[in-house]
Amino acid sequence: MKFLKYIAIVLIVVLSVLSCNSGNKSKDNTSEVYQCPMQCEGDKIYDETGNCPVCKMDLALVENNLKTVDDGSISEASIFNLTSNWHTEEGKTIQLENLKGKTLVMVMIYTSCKAACPRLVADMRNIEAQIPDEKIKNIQFVMVSIDPETDTPEKLKAFAKENVMDDDQWTFLQGSVSGVREFANVLSVKYKEISPVDFSHSNIISIFNSQGELIHQQEGLGVNNKETIETILKITP
Ligand SMILES: [Cu+2]
């Protein structure tokens, strides 16, 4: 019994050390640098401790704000952590992380849908039409197919052309069956195959910031998109 208790304590200690490490991840972004307290060499900094070559005093630790710029790390909540592969309508293979740096307006549809998807597409176009030209280059409108077996890159490209959504700000994605399911779970989008050609699905447009974090969702068809557009404008430079 005593032995079990000992193991439990060791486990707790190990786990807490591990979780501390992951919690402190962001701290690695700030590198420590050193400087002479007398500033014999002006603002010159050193990566290691030591002595000032001029006055021989111990170098003092300073926070190096210059090195705390974005190092490309992403938060745990970011969709860029999903490592599944996707094909664009242009036939390129990408991961979601390749969309980093832009505000993302995303929706899940399938091209053979006759019911809700045409209206979701109209909603996406309506949102896009209300964005000032100078912001469009910082936004990607992404249509993710929930029917990856039917919606090949060729099919998606044809759909894009047909709907006049073949400009650069539009991207269509074909994933794997598991990749699509995983992505839908992140968006809380539910979908289900109800016949060999049809799916029932949620109607949700999701807004992600340039770091891939979910900021806003609008649910329904033809709903008032004022809040969605305000959100996009607010988070897009
Ligand atoms: Cu549909």
py3Dmol code that shows the C-alpha trace and the ligand (Angstrom):
import py3Dmol

protein = """\
ATOM      1  CA  MET A   1       0.000   0.000   0.000  1.00  0.00           C
ATOM      2  CA  LYS A   2       2.792   2.367   0.931  1.00  0.00           C
ATOM      3  CA  PHE A   3       4.478   1.575  -2.352  1.00  0.00           C
ATOM      4  CA  LEU A   4       1.328   2.494  -4.306  1.00  0.00           C
ATOM      5  CA  LYS A   5       1.137   5.783  -2.457  1.00  0.00           C
ATOM      6  CA  TYR A   6       4.745   6.472  -3.361  1.00  0.00           C
ATOM      7  CA  ILE A   7       4.031   5.778  -7.052  1.00  0.00           C
ATOM      8  CA  ALA A   8       1.012   8.074  -6.950  1.00  0.00           C
ATOM      9  CA  ILE A   9       3.091  10.897  -5.489  1.00  0.00           C
ATOM     10  CA  VAL A  10       5.817  10.421  -8.082  1.00  0.00           C
ATOM     11  CA  LEU A  11       3.208  10.469 -10.843  1.00  0.00           C
ATOM     12  CA  ILE A  12       1.653  13.670  -9.522  1.00  0.00           C
ATOM     13  CA  VAL A  13       5.033  15.365  -9.347  1.00  0.00           C
ATOM     14  CA  VAL A  14       5.964  14.255 -12.870  1.00  0.00           C
ATOM     15  CA  LEU A  15       2.603  15.376 -14.275  1.00  0.00           C
ATOM     16  CA  SER A  16       2.761  18.752 -12.591  1.00  0.00           C
ATOM     17  CA  VAL A  17       6.270  19.343 -13.918  1.00  0.00           C
ATOM     18  CA  LEU A  18       5.102  18.370 -17.415  1.00  0.00           C
ATOM     19  CA  SER A  19       2.073  20.642 -17.276  1.00  0.00           C
ATOM     20  CA  CYS A  20       4.183  23.509 -15.952  1.00  0.00           C
ATOM     21  CA  ASN A  21       6.447  23.122 -18.929  1.00  0.00           C
ATOM     22  CA  SER A  22       3.643  23.278 -21.459  1.00  0.00           C
ATOM     23  CA  GLY A  23       2.059  26.191 -19.582  1.00  0.00           C
ATOM     24  CA  ASN A  24       5.253  28.146 -19.798  1.00  0.00           C
ATOM     25  CA  LYS A  25       5.666  27.603 -23.499  1.00  0.00           C
ATOM     26  CA  SER A  26       5.049  31.252 -24.313  1.00  0.00           C
ATOM     27  CA  LYS A  27       7.888  32.268 -22.017  1.00  0.00           C
ATOM     28  CA  ASP A  28      10.340  30.756 -24.500  1.00  0.00           C
ATOM     29  CA  ASN A  29       9.379  33.549 -26.852  1.00  0.00           C
ATOM     30  CA  THR A  30      11.182  36.041 -24.627  1.00  0.00           C
ATOM     31  CA  SER A  31      14.870  35.379 -24.801  1.00  0.00           C
ATOM     32  CA  GLU A  32      17.052  36.651 -21.995  1.00  0.00           C
ATOM     33  CA  VAL A  33      19.901  38.956 -22.850  1.00  0.00           C
ATOM     34  CA  TYR A  34      22.583  40.739 -20.825  1.00  0.00           C
ATOM     35  CA  GLN A  35      24.024  44.204 -20.779  1.00  0.00           C
ATOM     36  CA  CYS A  36      26.723  46.088 -18.883  1.00  0.00           C
ATOM     37  CA  PRO A  37      25.015  47.963 -15.992  1.00  0.00           C
ATOM     38  CA  MET A  38      27.266  50.962 -16.737  1.00  0.00           C
ATOM     39  CA  GLN A  39      26.460  50.720 -20.435  1.00  0.00           C
ATOM     40  CA  CYS A  40      30.117  51.081 -21.333  1.00  0.00           C
ATOM     41  CA  GLU A  41      29.278  49.981 -24.860  1.00  0.00           C
ATOM     42  CA  GLY A  42      25.955  51.804 -25.083  1.00  0.00           C
ATOM     43  CA  ASP A  43      23.070  49.479 -25.830  1.00  0.00           C
ATOM     44  CA  LYS A  44      25.236  46.512 -26.799  1.00  0.00           C
ATOM     45  CA  ILE A  45      23.725  43.235 -25.601  1.00  0.00           C
ATOM     46  CA  TYR A  46      25.092  39.741 -24.985  1.00  0.00           C
ATOM     47  CA  ASP A  47      23.320  36.396 -25.221  1.00  0.00           C
ATOM     48  CA  GLU A  48      25.196  34.987 -22.220  1.00  0.00           C
ATOM     49  CA  THR A  49      26.197  36.150 -18.784  1.00  0.00           C
ATOM     50  CA  GLY A  50      29.791  37.361 -18.310  1.00  0.00           C
ATOM     51  CA  ASN A  51      31.763  40.523 -17.700  1.00  0.00           C
ATOM     52  CA  CYS A  52      31.801  43.794 -19.538  1.00  0.00           C
ATOM     53  CA  PRO A  53      34.983  43.789 -21.646  1.00  0.00           C
ATOM     54  CA  VAL A  54      35.462  47.497 -20.795  1.00  0.00           C
ATOM     55  CA  CYS A  55      34.732  47.915 -17.060  1.00  0.00           C
ATOM     56  CA  LYS A  56      34.802  44.163 -16.165  1.00  0.00           C
ATOM     57  CA  MET A  57      31.571  44.461 -14.187  1.00  0.00           C
ATOM     58  CA  ASP A  58      29.102  41.556 -14.216  1.00  0.00           C
ATOM     59  CA  LEU A  59      26.658  41.845 -17.083  1.00  0.00           C
ATOM     60  CA  ALA A  60      23.075  42.395 -15.891  1.00  0.00           C
ATOM     61  CA  LEU A  61      19.979  40.636 -17.177  1.00  0.00           C
ATOM     62  CA  VAL A  62      17.700  42.752 -19.350  1.00  0.00           C
ATOM     63  CA  GLU A  63      14.434  41.935 -21.038  1.00  0.00           C
ATOM     64  CA  ASN A  64      14.957  42.022 -24.751  1.00  0.00           C
ATOM     65  CA  ASN A  65      11.743  43.410 -26.124  1.00  0.00           C
ATOM     66  CA  LEU A  66      13.070  43.329 -29.659  1.00  0.00           C
ATOM     67  CA  LYS A  67      13.107  39.566 -29.583  1.00  0.00           C
ATOM     68  CA  THR A  68       9.516  39.142 -28.388  1.00  0.00           C
ATOM     69  CA  VAL A  69       8.008  39.727 -31.819  1.00  0.00           C
ATOM     70  CA  ASP A  70       5.693  37.043 -33.198  1.00  0.00           C
ATOM     71  CA  ASP A  71       7.767  33.918 -33.623  1.00  0.00           C
ATOM     72  CA  GLY A  72       5.020  32.094 -35.477  1.00  0.00           C
ATOM     73  CA  SER A  73       3.736  30.081 -32.522  1.00  0.00           C
ATOM     74  CA  ILE A  74       0.014  29.384 -32.372  1.00  0.00           C
ATOM     75  CA  SER A  75      -2.323  28.887 -29.425  1.00  0.00           C
ATOM     76  CA  GLU A  76      -3.832  25.562 -28.448  1.00  0.00           C
ATOM     77  CA  ALA A  77      -7.235  26.763 -29.654  1.00  0.00           C
ATOM     78  CA  SER A  78      -6.025  27.419 -33.196  1.00  0.00           C
ATOM     79  CA  ILE A  79      -7.326  25.344 -36.115  1.00  0.00           C
ATOM     80  CA  PHE A  80      -3.762  25.482 -37.431  1.00  0.00           C
ATOM     81  CA  ASN A  81      -3.016  22.649 -35.004  1.00  0.00           C
ATOM     82  CA  LEU A  82      -5.038  20.341 -37.256  1.00  0.00           C
ATOM     83  CA  THR A  83      -2.503  18.531 -39.408  1.00  0.00           C
ATOM     84  CA  SER A  84      -4.820  16.983 -41.994  1.00  0.00           C
ATOM     85  CA  ASN A  85      -4.126  17.564 -45.683  1.00  0.00           C
ATOM     86  CA  TRP A  86      -6.523  19.369 -48.000  1.00  0.00           C
ATOM     87  CA  HIS A  87      -6.716  19.870 -51.746  1.00  0.00           C
ATOM     88  CA  THR A  88      -7.691  23.258 -53.083  1.00  0.00           C
ATOM     89  CA  GLU A  89      -9.807  23.784 -56.185  1.00  0.00           C
ATOM     90  CA  GLU A  90      -6.504  24.538 -57.927  1.00  0.00           C
ATOM     91  CA  GLY A  91      -5.243  21.052 -57.062  1.00  0.00           C
ATOM     92  CA  LYS A  92      -2.712  22.274 -54.500  1.00  0.00           C
ATOM     93  CA  THR A  93      -2.191  20.237 -51.321  1.00  0.00           C
ATOM     94  CA  ILE A  94      -2.212  22.376 -48.182  1.00  0.00           C
ATOM     95  CA  GLN A  95      -2.681  22.211 -44.438  1.00  0.00           C
ATOM     96  CA  LEU A  96      -4.921  24.705 -42.665  1.00  0.00           C
ATOM     97  CA  GLU A  97      -1.799  26.421 -41.339  1.00  0.00           C
ATOM     98  CA  ASN A  98      -1.087  27.596 -44.892  1.00  0.00           C
ATOM     99  CA  LEU A  99      -4.096  29.922 -44.466  1.00  0.00           C
ATOM    100  CA  LYS A 100      -2.410  31.671 -41.549  1.00  0.00           C
ATOM    101  CA  GLY A 101      -2.108  35.451 -41.640  1.00  0.00           C
ATOM    102  CA  LYS A 102      -5.558  36.266 -42.950  1.00  0.00           C
ATOM    103  CA  THR A 103      -8.976  36.523 -41.371  1.00  0.00           C
ATOM    104  CA  LEU A 104     -10.825  33.357 -42.356  1.00  0.00           C
ATOM    105  CA  VAL A 105     -14.518  33.242 -43.178  1.00  0.00           C
ATOM    106  CA  MET A 106     -15.340  29.558 -43.388  1.00  0.00           C
ATOM    107  CA  VAL A 107     -18.390  27.488 -44.212  1.00  0.00           C
ATOM    108  CA  MET A 108     -19.025  23.803 -44.837  1.00  0.00           C
ATOM    109  CA  ILE A 109     -21.051  22.936 -47.927  1.00  0.00           C
ATOM    110  CA  TYR A 110     -21.228  20.364 -50.707  1.00  0.00           C
ATOM    111  CA  THR A 111     -21.577  21.292 -54.343  1.00  0.00           C
ATOM    112  CA  SER A 112     -24.443  18.959 -55.264  1.00  0.00           C
ATOM    113  CA  CYS A 113     -26.701  20.320 -52.500  1.00  0.00           C
ATOM    114  CA  LYS A 114     -29.942  21.723 -53.865  1.00  0.00           C
ATOM    115  CA  ALA A 115     -31.375  22.939 -50.586  1.00  0.00           C
ATOM    116  CA  ALA A 116     -29.375  24.887 -48.010  1.00  0.00           C
ATOM    117  CA  CYS A 117     -25.934  25.230 -49.613  1.00  0.00           C
ATOM    118  CA  PRO A 118     -26.946  27.548 -52.461  1.00  0.00           C
ATOM    119  CA  ARG A 119     -28.289  29.875 -49.776  1.00  0.00           C
ATOM    120  CA  LEU A 120     -25.127  29.526 -47.677  1.00  0.00           C
ATOM    121  CA  VAL A 121     -23.097  30.371 -50.764  1.00  0.00           C
ATOM    122  CA  ALA A 122     -25.308  33.421 -51.296  1.00  0.00           C
ATOM    123  CA  ASP A 123     -24.733  34.410 -47.651  1.00  0.00           C
ATOM    124  CA  MET A 124     -20.963  34.128 -48.118  1.00  0.00           C
ATOM    125  CA  ARG A 125     -21.111  36.253 -51.269  1.00  0.00           C
ATOM    126  CA  ASN A 126     -23.270  38.769 -49.482  1.00  0.00           C
ATOM    127  CA  ILE A 127     -20.707  39.060 -46.672  1.00  0.00           C
ATOM    128  CA  GLU A 128     -17.861  39.363 -49.169  1.00  0.00           C
ATOM    129  CA  ALA A 129     -19.682  42.099 -51.083  1.00  0.00           C
ATOM    130  CA  GLN A 130     -19.877  44.254 -47.936  1.00  0.00           C
ATOM    131  CA  ILE A 131     -16.137  44.220 -47.234  1.00  0.00           C
ATOM    132  CA  PRO A 132     -14.213  47.272 -48.477  1.00  0.00           C
ATOM    133  CA  ASP A 133     -11.743  46.478 -51.270  1.00  0.00           C
ATOM    134  CA  GLU A 134      -8.659  47.358 -49.200  1.00  0.00           C
ATOM    135  CA  LYS A 135      -9.518  44.661 -46.635  1.00  0.00           C
ATOM    136  CA  ILE A 136     -10.317  41.883 -49.074  1.00  0.00           C
ATOM    137  CA  LYS A 137      -6.654  40.995 -49.552  1.00  0.00           C
ATOM    138  CA  ASN A 138      -6.426  40.237 -45.813  1.00  0.00           C
ATOM    139  CA  ILE A 139      -9.406  37.886 -45.794  1.00  0.00           C
ATOM    140  CA  GLN A 140      -9.830  34.378 -47.171  1.00  0.00           C
ATOM    141  CA  PHE A 141     -13.310  33.022 -47.796  1.00  0.00           C
ATOM    142  CA  VAL A 142     -13.085  29.276 -47.469  1.00  0.00           C
ATOM    143  CA  MET A 143     -15.668  26.719 -48.551  1.00  0.00           C
ATOM    144  CA  VAL A 144     -14.989  23.294 -47.075  1.00  0.00           C
ATOM    145  CA  SER A 145     -16.737  20.360 -48.703  1.00  0.00           C
ATOM    146  CA  ILE A 146     -18.557  17.935 -46.427  1.00  0.00           C
ATOM    147  CA  ASP A 147     -18.666  15.473 -49.336  1.00  0.00           C
ATOM    148  CA  PRO A 148     -14.979  14.937 -50.164  1.00  0.00           C
ATOM    149  CA  GLU A 149     -15.701  11.800 -52.172  1.00  0.00           C
ATOM    150  CA  THR A 150     -17.766  13.711 -54.732  1.00  0.00           C
ATOM    151  CA  ASP A 151     -16.208  17.168 -54.463  1.00  0.00           C
ATOM    152  CA  THR A 152     -12.883  16.673 -56.214  1.00  0.00           C
ATOM    153  CA  PRO A 153     -10.680  19.708 -56.945  1.00  0.00           C
ATOM    154  CA  GLU A 154     -12.034  19.693 -60.528  1.00  0.00           C
ATOM    155  CA  LYS A 155     -15.614  19.701 -59.298  1.00  0.00           C
ATOM    156  CA  LEU A 156     -14.865  22.474 -56.799  1.00  0.00           C
ATOM    157  CA  LYS A 157     -13.146  24.549 -59.474  1.00  0.00           C
ATOM    158  CA  ALA A 158     -16.142  24.201 -61.777  1.00  0.00           C
ATOM    159  CA  PHE A 159     -18.460  25.176 -58.930  1.00  0.00           C
ATOM    160  CA  ALA A 160     -16.289  28.227 -58.154  1.00  0.00           C
ATOM    161  CA  LYS A 161     -16.428  29.386 -61.766  1.00  0.00           C
ATOM    162  CA  GLU A 162     -20.142  28.797 -62.067  1.00  0.00           C
ATOM    163  CA  ASN A 163     -20.767  30.927 -58.976  1.00  0.00           C
ATOM    164  CA  VAL A 164     -18.225  33.615 -59.928  1.00  0.00           C
ATOM    165  CA  MET A 165     -16.141  32.744 -56.867  1.00  0.00           C
ATOM    166  CA  ASP A 166     -12.866  32.107 -58.644  1.00  0.00           C
ATOM    167  CA  ASP A 167     -11.035  35.239 -57.488  1.00  0.00           C
ATOM    168  CA  ASP A 168      -8.077  34.862 -55.110  1.00  0.00           C
ATOM    169  CA  GLN A 169     -10.101  35.579 -51.967  1.00  0.00           C
ATOM    170  CA  TRP A 170     -12.108  32.371 -52.473  1.00  0.00           C
ATOM    171  CA  THR A 171     -10.712  28.950 -51.604  1.00  0.00           C
ATOM    172  CA  PHE A 172     -12.484  25.614 -51.868  1.00  0.00           C
ATOM    173  CA  LEU A 173     -11.170  22.648 -49.907  1.00  0.00           C
ATOM    174  CA  GLN A 174     -11.480  18.913 -50.353  1.00  0.00           C
ATOM    175  CA  GLY A 175     -10.255  16.990 -47.313  1.00  0.00           C
ATOM    176  CA  SER A 176     -10.157  13.360 -46.279  1.00  0.00           C
ATOM    177  CA  VAL A 177     -13.284  11.881 -44.701  1.00  0.00           C
ATOM    178  CA  SER A 178     -11.613  11.944 -41.265  1.00  0.00           C
ATOM    179  CA  GLY A 179     -10.102  15.404 -41.802  1.00  0.00           C
ATOM    180  CA  VAL A 180     -13.518  16.831 -42.674  1.00  0.00           C
ATOM    181  CA  ARG A 181     -15.101  15.175 -39.634  1.00  0.00           C
ATOM    182  CA  GLU A 182     -12.382  16.576 -37.366  1.00  0.00           C
ATOM    183  CA  PHE A 183     -12.760  20.064 -38.804  1.00  0.00           C
ATOM    184  CA  ALA A 184     -16.567  19.949 -38.470  1.00  0.00           C
ATOM    185  CA  ASN A 185     -16.189  19.039 -34.797  1.00  0.00           C
ATOM    186  CA  VAL A 186     -14.082  22.146 -34.207  1.00  0.00           C
ATOM    187  CA  LEU A 187     -16.797  24.271 -35.833  1.00  0.00           C
ATOM    188  CA  SER A 188     -19.617  22.369 -34.048  1.00  0.00           C
ATOM    189  CA  VAL A 189     -21.003  21.692 -37.511  1.00  0.00           C
ATOM    190  CA  LYS A 190     -23.110  18.540 -37.656  1.00  0.00           C
ATOM    191  CA  TYR A 191     -23.641  16.669 -40.898  1.00  0.00           C
ATOM    192  CA  LYS A 192     -24.967  13.311 -41.855  1.00  0.00           C
ATOM    193  CA  GLU A 193     -25.282  11.418 -45.112  1.00  0.00           C
ATOM    194  CA  ILE A 194     -28.998  10.868 -45.622  1.00  0.00           C
ATOM    195  CA  SER A 195     -28.835   9.303 -49.087  1.00  0.00           C
ATOM    196  CA  PRO A 196     -25.989   8.461 -51.480  1.00  0.00           C
ATOM    197  CA  VAL A 197     -26.151  12.024 -52.823  1.00  0.00           C
ATOM    198  CA  ASP A 198     -27.482  14.090 -49.947  1.00  0.00           C
ATOM    199  CA  PHE A 199     -26.390  15.289 -46.539  1.00  0.00           C
ATOM    200  CA  SER A 200     -28.250  17.037 -43.784  1.00  0.00           C
ATOM    201  CA  HIS A 201     -26.040  19.635 -42.160  1.00  0.00           C
ATOM    202  CA  SER A 202     -25.828  22.683 -39.898  1.00  0.00           C
ATOM    203  CA  ASN A 203     -25.718  26.089 -41.542  1.00  0.00           C
ATOM    204  CA  ILE A 204     -22.910  27.909 -39.799  1.00  0.00           C
ATOM    205  CA  ILE A 205     -20.495  30.561 -41.051  1.00  0.00           C
ATOM    206  CA  SER A 206     -17.417  30.815 -38.832  1.00  0.00           C
ATOM    207  CA  ILE A 207     -14.934  33.665 -38.484  1.00  0.00           C
ATOM    208  CA  PHE A 208     -11.348  32.914 -37.469  1.00  0.00           C
ATOM    209  CA  ASN A 209      -8.659  35.489 -36.767  1.00  0.00           C
ATOM    210  CA  SER A 210      -5.311  35.396 -38.571  1.00  0.00           C
ATOM    211  CA  GLN A 211      -3.984  33.001 -35.902  1.00  0.00           C
ATOM    212  CA  GLY A 212      -6.736  30.468 -36.557  1.00  0.00           C
ATOM    213  CA  GLU A 213      -8.759  31.130 -33.419  1.00  0.00           C
ATOM    214  CA  LEU A 214     -12.541  30.989 -33.662  1.00  0.00           C
ATOM    215  CA  ILE A 215     -13.909  34.494 -33.032  1.00  0.00           C
ATOM    216  CA  HIS A 216     -17.527  34.464 -34.186  1.00  0.00           C
ATOM    217  CA  GLN A 217     -20.186  32.230 -35.716  1.00  0.00           C
ATOM    218  CA  GLN A 218     -23.464  32.980 -37.404  1.00  0.00           C
ATOM    219  CA  GLU A 219     -26.042  30.239 -37.658  1.00  0.00           C
ATOM    220  CA  GLY A 220     -28.943  29.974 -40.052  1.00  0.00           C
ATOM    221  CA  LEU A 221     -29.772  30.875 -43.633  1.00  0.00           C
ATOM    222  CA  GLY A 222     -30.211  34.450 -44.804  1.00  0.00           C
ATOM    223  CA  VAL A 223     -29.779  35.715 -41.247  1.00  0.00           C
ATOM    224  CA  ASN A 224     -28.824  39.295 -40.391  1.00  0.00           C
ATOM    225  CA  ASN A 225     -25.056  39.344 -40.932  1.00  0.00           C
ATOM    226  CA  LYS A 226     -24.381  42.761 -39.380  1.00  0.00           C
ATOM    227  CA  GLU A 227     -22.518  41.332 -36.389  1.00  0.00           C
ATOM    228  CA  THR A 228     -20.502  38.988 -38.617  1.00  0.00           C
ATOM    229  CA  ILE A 229     -19.373  41.844 -40.829  1.00  0.00           C
ATOM    230  CA  GLU A 230     -18.565  44.072 -37.854  1.00  0.00           C
ATOM    231  CA  THR A 231     -16.444  41.279 -36.411  1.00  0.00           C
ATOM    232  CA  ILE A 232     -14.571  40.759 -39.676  1.00  0.00           C
ATOM    233  CA  LEU A 233     -13.877  44.485 -40.038  1.00  0.00           C
ATOM    234  CA  LYS A 234     -12.733  44.745 -36.427  1.00  0.00           C
ATOM    235  CA  ILE A 235     -10.153  41.932 -36.615  1.00  0.00           C
ATOM    236  CA  THR A 236      -8.892  42.577 -40.148  1.00  0.00           C
ATOM    237  CA  PRO A 237      -6.193  45.207 -40.781  1.00  0.00           C
TER     238      PRO A 237
END
"""
ligand_1 = """\
1
CU
Cu -26.467 21.814 -48.247
"""
view = py3Dmol.view(width=600, height=400)
view.addModel(protein, "pdb")
view.setStyle({"model": 0}, {"cartoon": {"style": "trace"}})
view.addModel(ligand_1, "xyz")
view.setStyle({"model": 1}, {"stick": {}})
view.zoomTo()
view.show()
